[in-house]
């Protein structure tokens, strides 16, 4: 049997993750529409693709991607203020539940029709239905998908989520939606928290948009748990 990695062997990988985190925060500082999670996952995918993930880094990276990531997901869910979510009303909560559930179920079916691998389809479904890069990373770790699957799913989240910052307000104006309705729509449909915040801030409904978005985030842990138990 393989023994668990020692604390000493984990240090290089943990240090590399810390540096990547700082780099992701710097990128977010200069590009607010790109969340730190998306920047970090993109950086990791680029380094892995370039063959720069050396063997001494692997124990620490494994520790961070499993134990630390799971704690981070729990803390992300705890950002939600339950009274604020309930204050949205049952109509908004129904929209959140329906949008998240239907997107997660239907996206893999569409992906397979388009010729995507099951792993890529699953990660795209998780990223677009819940919370972008953080959701992709969580499902990637739990579902044993490949790095290529994760990179493809991340590309979808970045491309379409960024486009939504411009397209959604234009569509809302064309459809005659109020700013409050735009906030609910953005929170229920757009991938990354940072992207939702950008739309909400522009429309003056930042609190509504982010609260609806965080109501989707809390669904991440149960959806990952149910999916992995069924595989």
C-alpha positions in Angstrom: 0.0 0.0 0.0 1.1 3.5 -0.7 1.7 5.6 2.4 0.2 9.1 2.8 2.5 11.9 1.7 4.5 13.4 4.6 4.2 16.9 5.7 7.6 17.7 4.3 6.9 16.3 0.9 3.7 18.4 0.6 5.6 21.7 1.2 6.7 22.4 -2.4 3.3 21.8 -3.9 1.5 23.8 -1.2 4.0 26.7 -1.8 3.4 26.5 -5.6 -0.4 26.7 -4.9 0.2 29.7 -2.6 2.1 31.5 -5.4 -0.5 30.6 -7.9 -3.2 32.1 -5.6 -1.3 35.3 -5.3 -0.9 35.5 -9.1 -4.7 34.8 -9.5 -5.5 37.6 -7.1 -3.3 40.0 -9.0 -4.9 39.1 -12.3 -8.4 39.7 -10.7 -7.2 43.1 -9.4 -6.5 44.2 -13.0 -9.2 42.2 -14.7 -12.2 42.3 -12.3 -14.5 40.3 -14.6 -12.1 37.4 -14.3 -12.5 35.8 -10.9 -9.5 34.5 -8.9 -10.8 31.0 -9.2 -11.0 31.2 -13.0 -7.5 32.7 -13.2 -6.1 30.1 -10.9 -7.6 27.2 -12.8 -6.5 28.7 -16.1 -2.9 29.1 -14.8 -2.9 25.5 -13.5 -4.1 24.2 -16.8 -1.5 26.2 -18.7 1.3 24.9 -16.4 0.1 21.3 -16.7 -0.2 21.6 -20.4 3.4 22.9 -20.6 4.7 20.0 -18.6 5.8 22.2 -15.7 4.1 20.2 -12.9 7.1 18.2 -11.7 7.0 15.2 -9.4 8.1 17.0 -6.2 5.0 19.2 -6.5 2.5 16.4 -6.8 2.0 15.5 -3.1 1.3 19.1 -2.1 -0.9 19.6 -5.2 -2.9 16.5 -4.3 -3.3 17.6 -0.7 -4.6 21.1 -1.8 -6.9 19.8 -4.6 -8.6 17.4 -2.3 -8.6 18.5 1.4 -8.1 22.2 1.0 -10.5 22.6 -2.0 -13.3 20.8 -0.1 -12.9 23.1 2.8 -12.9 26.1 0.5 -16.1 24.9 -1.1 -17.8 24.7 2.3 -16.6 28.2 3.1 -17.9 29.5 -0.2 -21.3 28.1 0.6 -21.2 29.7 4.0 -21.0 33.2 2.4 -24.7 32.9 1.8 -26.9 34.8 4.3 -30.0 32.6 4.6 -32.4 35.4 5.5 -31.3 37.3 2.4 -31.9 34.3 0.2 -35.3 33.7 1.7 -36.1 37.3 1.2 -35.9 36.9 -2.5 -39.3 35.1 -2.4 -40.4 31.7 -3.6 -40.6 32.8 -7.2 -36.9 33.7 -7.4 -35.9 30.6 -5.5 -38.0 28.5 -7.9 -36.1 30.1 -10.8 -32.8 29.3 -9.2 -33.7 25.6 -8.5 -35.2 25.1 -12.0 -32.3 26.9 -13.8 -29.7 25.0 -11.9 -31.3 21.6 -12.1 -32.3 21.7 -15.8 -29.0 23.1 -16.9 -27.1 20.4 -15.0 -29.3 17.6 -16.4 -29.6 18.8 -20.0 -26.1 20.1 -20.7 -24.4 16.6 -20.7 -27.1 15.4 -23.1 -26.4 18.3 -25.5 -22.6 17.8 -25.0 -22.8 14.2 -26.1 -24.9 15.1 -29.1 -22.1 17.6 -30.1 -19.4 14.9 -29.8 -17.9 15.9 -26.4 -16.5 13.3 -24.0 -18.7 12.4 -21.0 -16.1 14.0 -18.7 -16.1 17.3 -20.6 -19.9 17.3 -20.7 -20.1 16.7 -17.0 -17.7 19.5 -16.1 -19.3 22.0 -18.5 -22.7 21.2 -16.9 -21.3 21.7 -13.4 -19.5 24.9 -14.3 -22.3 26.6 -16.1 -25.1 25.5 -13.8 -23.4 26.3 -10.5 -20.4 28.5 -10.1 -17.9 28.3 -12.9 -14.3 27.4 -12.2 -14.7 26.5 -8.5 -17.5 24.0 -9.5 -15.4 22.6 -12.3 -12.4 22.1 -9.9 -14.6 20.4 -7.3 -16.3 18.0 -9.8 -12.9 17.4 -11.6 -11.4 16.1 -8.3 -14.4 14.0 -7.4 -15.3 12.5 -10.8 -11.7 11.6 -11.9 -12.0 13.4 -15.2 -9.0 14.3 -17.2 -7.1 17.6 -17.3 -8.2 18.0 -20.9 -11.8 17.7 -19.8 -11.2 20.4 -17.2 -9.5 22.7 -19.7 -12.3 22.4 -22.2 -14.9 23.1 -19.6 -13.0 26.1 -18.3 -12.8 27.5 -21.8 -16.6 27.4 -22.0 -17.1 29.1 -18.7 -14.6 31.9 -19.5 -15.9 32.5 -23.1 -19.6 32.4 -22.5 -19.6 33.9 -19.1 -17.6 36.9 -20.3 -19.9 37.3 -23.3 -22.9 37.4 -20.9 -21.5 40.5 -19.2 -22.3 42.4 -22.5 -25.1 40.4 -24.0 -27.4 39.9 -21.0 -28.0 43.7 -20.3 -28.7 44.2 -24.0 -31.2 41.3 -24.1 -32.9 42.6 -20.9 -33.3 46.0 -22.4 -34.7 44.5 -25.6 -37.1 42.4 -23.6 -38.2 45.3 -21.4 -37.0 43.7 -18.2 -36.6 45.8 -15.1 -33.2 46.1 -13.4 -34.5 43.8 -10.6 -35.5 41.2 -13.1 -32.1 41.5 -14.8 -30.4 40.9 -11.4 -32.4 37.7 -10.9 -31.7 36.6 -14.4 -27.9 37.2 -14.1 -27.7 35.5 -10.7 -29.6 32.5 -12.0 -27.8 32.1 -15.3 -24.3 33.5 -15.4 -21.4 31.3 -14.5 -18.9 33.1 -12.3 -19.7 35.2 -9.2 -17.4 38.0 -10.6 -19.3 38.0 -13.9 -22.6 38.2 -12.0 -21.3 41.1 -9.9 -20.2 43.0 -13.0 -23.7 42.7 -14.5 -25.4 43.5 -11.2 -23.2 46.5 -10.5 -23.8 48.0 -13.9 -27.6 47.6 -13.4 -27.7 48.9 -9.8 -28.8 45.5 -8.5 -25.6 44.1 -7.2 -27.1 42.7 -4.0 -29.9 40.9 -5.7 -27.7 39.4 -8.4 -25.1 38.2 -6.0 -27.6 36.8 -3.5 -29.3 34.8 -6.3 -25.9 33.6 -7.5 -24.8 32.5 -4.0 -28.1 30.5 -3.7 -26.8 28.4 -6.6 -23.3 28.1 -5.0 -24.9 26.3 -2.0 -26.1 23.6 -4.4 -22.5 22.6 -5.3 -21.7 20.2 -2.5 -24.9 18.2 -2.8 -24.8 18.0 -6.6 -21.1 16.8 -6.5 -21.9 14.3 -3.8 -24.9 12.9 -5.6 -23.1 12.7 -9.0 -20.1 11.0 -7.6 -22.2 8.4 -5.7 -24.0 7.5 -8.9 -20.9 7.0 -11.0 
